[in-house]
Amino acid sequence: MVTAPPRLALLTIPRRLALLLITVAGFELWRSQLFIVSNLSGRPQALIPIEAASRDPASIDVILPAVPFGAEQIEGGNGVLIVHYWAPWERHGASQAAALDSLDRLIEPRPRIAMVCFDPFPSLARYVARERLRLAVLLDHDHKLRAALPCPSVPYTYVIDRQSRIAVEQAGEIDWLSPATREALRALLAEPERAPARPVRV
């Protein structure tokens, strides 16, 4: 059996390292084309609702695959909807997911929550299982939801009110368990499903 000289074997190490660096650089370039990672200083902020008269309508009706399994329909006009664009590799991704997971059990009536990610399914499935998230993570690889609700950075949050209008549009980490956030969501949940009718002038 003929073996390669030690010098020839050592030559493959720099090549493997170069290939690894190229792969990592390519992944970072691909990811940068999808979104910008929010680099906001300071602590997570409470949700800041938009005044009802200034809210823009949101036309949403998509079906997204869910992790670990299944699919969910995301649509406006069916209660209050939280859409949180998120990634497990963001600075405090684990704590943000855990807090949002807890929020789902702290507010009555419950808002609908869509935690949306663009990462590959296998790595995300392992992450969800490891962190024992009860809340499903939805995959928007085809950018169906992103076409209706743009994601200029990660993390990024929308709250759609009961009249299918954008009640919150906020970049950066959210303090999901703060009293101010819960009070804002309770107020949105208490709003009417339809705008009150204008009085008819006689």
C-alpha positions as CSV (number, residue, x, y, z in Angstrom):
1,M,0.0,0.0,0.0
2,V,1.4,3.4,-1.1
3,T,1.0,6.3,1.3
4,A,1.2,9.9,0.4
5,P,4.3,11.8,1.6
6,P,3.7,13.8,4.8
7,R,4.4,17.1,3.0
8,L,1.7,16.4,0.4
9,A,-0.8,15.5,3.1
10,L,0.0,18.8,4.9
11,L,-0.8,20.8,1.8
12,T,-4.4,19.8,2.0
13,I,-4.9,21.6,5.4
14,P,-4.6,25.2,4.0
15,R,-6.9,24.2,1.2
16,R,-9.5,23.0,3.6
17,L,-9.1,26.1,5.7
18,A,-9.5,28.3,2.6
19,L,-12.6,26.3,1.6
20,L,-14.1,26.8,5.0
21,L,-13.5,30.5,5.0
22,I,-15.1,30.8,1.5
23,T,-18.1,28.9,2.7
24,V,-18.5,31.1,5.8
25,A,-18.1,34.3,3.8
26,G,-20.6,33.0,1.2
27,F,-23.2,32.3,4.0
28,E,-22.7,35.7,5.5
29,L,-23.1,37.4,2.1
30,W,-26.3,35.4,1.5
31,R,-27.6,36.3,4.9
32,S,-26.9,40.0,4.4
33,Q,-29.0,40.0,1.3
34,L,-32.0,38.7,3.3
35,F,-32.0,41.2,6.2
36,I,-29.9,43.4,8.4
37,V,-29.3,42.4,12.0
38,S,-30.5,45.0,14.4
39,N,-27.7,46.4,16.4
40,L,-29.6,48.6,18.8
41,S,-28.0,49.6,22.0
42,G,-29.8,49.5,25.3
43,R,-32.3,47.2,26.9
44,P,-35.3,45.6,25.2
45,Q,-38.2,48.0,24.8
46,A,-41.9,47.6,25.5
47,L,-44.3,47.6,22.6
48,I,-45.3,51.1,21.4
49,P,-48.7,51.1,19.8
50,I,-49.6,53.4,16.9
51,E,-52.6,55.7,17.4
52,A,-55.7,54.1,15.9
53,A,-56.3,57.0,13.5
54,S,-52.8,56.6,12.1
55,R,-52.7,52.9,11.5
56,D,-52.2,51.5,8.0
57,P,-54.2,48.5,6.7
58,A,-52.4,45.2,6.4
59,S,-53.5,42.6,3.8
60,I,-52.3,39.2,5.1
61,D,-53.4,35.7,4.2
62,V,-50.6,33.2,3.9
63,I,-49.9,29.6,5.0
64,L,-46.4,28.9,6.4
65,P,-44.8,25.6,7.4
66,A,-44.2,25.3,11.1
67,V,-41.4,23.8,13.2
68,P,-41.4,21.1,14.5
69,F,-44.3,20.0,12.1
70,G,-47.5,21.1,10.4
71,A,-48.4,24.5,8.9
72,E,-50.3,27.6,10.1
73,Q,-52.5,30.1,8.3
74,I,-51.6,33.7,9.1
75,E,-54.3,36.2,8.3
76,G,-55.5,39.6,9.5
77,G,-58.9,40.5,10.8
78,N,-59.1,37.5,13.1
79,G,-58.2,38.9,16.5
80,V,-54.9,40.5,17.5
81,L,-51.9,39.0,15.7
82,I,-48.2,39.4,16.7
83,V,-45.7,38.8,14.0
84,H,-42.1,38.6,15.3
85,Y,-39.3,38.1,12.8
86,W,-36.6,36.3,14.7
87,A,-33.5,34.2,14.4
88,P,-31.9,31.8,16.9
89,W,-28.4,33.3,16.3
90,E,-29.4,36.9,17.2
91,R,-27.8,38.4,20.3
92,H,-30.6,37.4,22.8
93,G,-32.5,35.0,20.5
94,A,-33.0,32.4,23.2
95,S,-34.4,34.8,25.8
96,Q,-36.6,36.6,23.3
97,A,-38.1,33.3,22.2
98,A,-38.6,32.1,25.8
99,A,-40.3,35.4,26.8
100,L,-42.6,35.3,23.8
101,D,-43.4,31.7,24.6
102,S,-44.3,32.7,28.2
103,L,-46.4,35.6,27.1
104,D,-48.6,33.3,25.2
105,R,-49.8,31.9,28.5
106,L,-50.0,35.1,30.5
107,I,-52.6,37.1,28.6
108,E,-56.3,36.4,28.3
109,P,-57.8,36.5,25.8
110,R,-54.7,35.3,24.0
111,P,-53.3,37.1,20.9
112,R,-52.2,35.0,18.0
113,I,-48.4,34.8,17.8
114,A,-46.3,34.1,14.7
115,M,-42.6,33.8,15.4
116,V,-41.2,33.8,11.9
117,C,-37.7,32.7,10.9
118,F,-35.7,32.4,7.6
119,D,-33.2,29.7,8.8
120,P,-32.9,26.2,7.3
121,F,-35.4,23.7,8.7
122,P,-32.9,21.1,10.2
123,S,-31.0,23.5,12.4
124,L,-34.1,25.2,13.5
125,A,-35.9,22.0,14.4
126,R,-32.9,21.0,16.6
127,Y,-33.0,24.4,18.2
128,V,-36.7,24.3,19.0
129,A,-36.3,20.8,20.5
130,R,-33.3,21.8,22.5
131,E,-35.0,24.9,23.9
132,R,-38.3,23.1,24.4
133,L,-40.3,25.9,22.9
134,R,-44.1,25.3,23.0
135,L,-44.7,28.1,20.6
136,A,-44.4,27.0,16.9
137,V,-41.8,28.7,14.8
138,L,-42.9,29.5,11.2
139,L,-40.7,29.4,8.2
140,D,-40.9,32.1,5.5
141,H,-38.4,30.8,3.0
142,D,-40.5,31.9,0.0
143,H,-41.0,35.4,1.6
144,K,-44.8,35.1,1.4
145,L,-45.4,36.9,4.7
146,R,-42.4,39.2,4.1
147,A,-44.1,40.5,0.9
148,A,-47.0,41.8,3.0
149,L,-45.0,42.8,6.1
150,P,-41.5,43.8,5.2
151,C,-38.6,42.7,7.4
152,P,-35.9,45.4,7.1
153,S,-33.9,44.0,10.1
154,V,-33.9,41.2,12.7
155,P,-35.5,41.2,15.2
156,Y,-38.5,43.1,13.9
157,T,-42.1,43.1,15.3
158,Y,-45.6,43.9,14.0
159,V,-48.8,43.7,15.8
160,I,-52.0,43.6,13.7
161,D,-55.1,44.8,15.4
162,R,-58.6,43.4,15.2
163,Q,-59.4,45.5,12.2
164,S,-56.4,44.2,10.3
165,R,-54.4,47.4,10.7
166,I,-50.7,47.7,11.7
167,A,-50.9,48.7,15.4
168,V,-47.2,48.2,16.1
169,E,-44.2,48.3,13.8
170,Q,-41.0,48.1,15.9
171,A,-37.4,47.2,15.3
172,G,-35.1,45.6,17.9
173,E,-35.7,43.4,21.0
174,I,-39.0,43.6,22.8
175,D,-39.6,43.4,26.5
176,W,-42.4,40.9,26.2
177,L,-43.1,40.4,29.8
178,S,-43.1,44.0,30.9
179,P,-46.3,45.5,32.4
180,A,-46.3,48.1,29.6
181,T,-46.2,45.5,26.8
182,R,-49.0,43.4,28.4
183,E,-51.1,46.5,29.0
184,A,-50.7,47.6,25.3
185,L,-51.7,44.1,24.1
186,R,-54.7,44.0,26.5
187,A,-55.8,47.4,25.1
188,L,-55.6,46.2,21.6
189,L,-57.5,43.0,22.5
190,A,-60.2,45.1,23.9
191,E,-60.7,47.2,20.8
192,P,-63.7,46.6,18.6
193,E,-63.5,44.3,15.6
194,R,-64.9,47.0,13.3
195,A,-64.6,50.7,13.3
196,P,-67.6,52.4,14.9
197,A,-70.2,53.7,12.4
198,R,-70.1,57.4,11.7
199,P,-73.3,59.2,12.7
200,V,-75.5,60.0,9.7
201,R,-76.3,63.6,9.2
202,V,-79.8,64.5,8.4
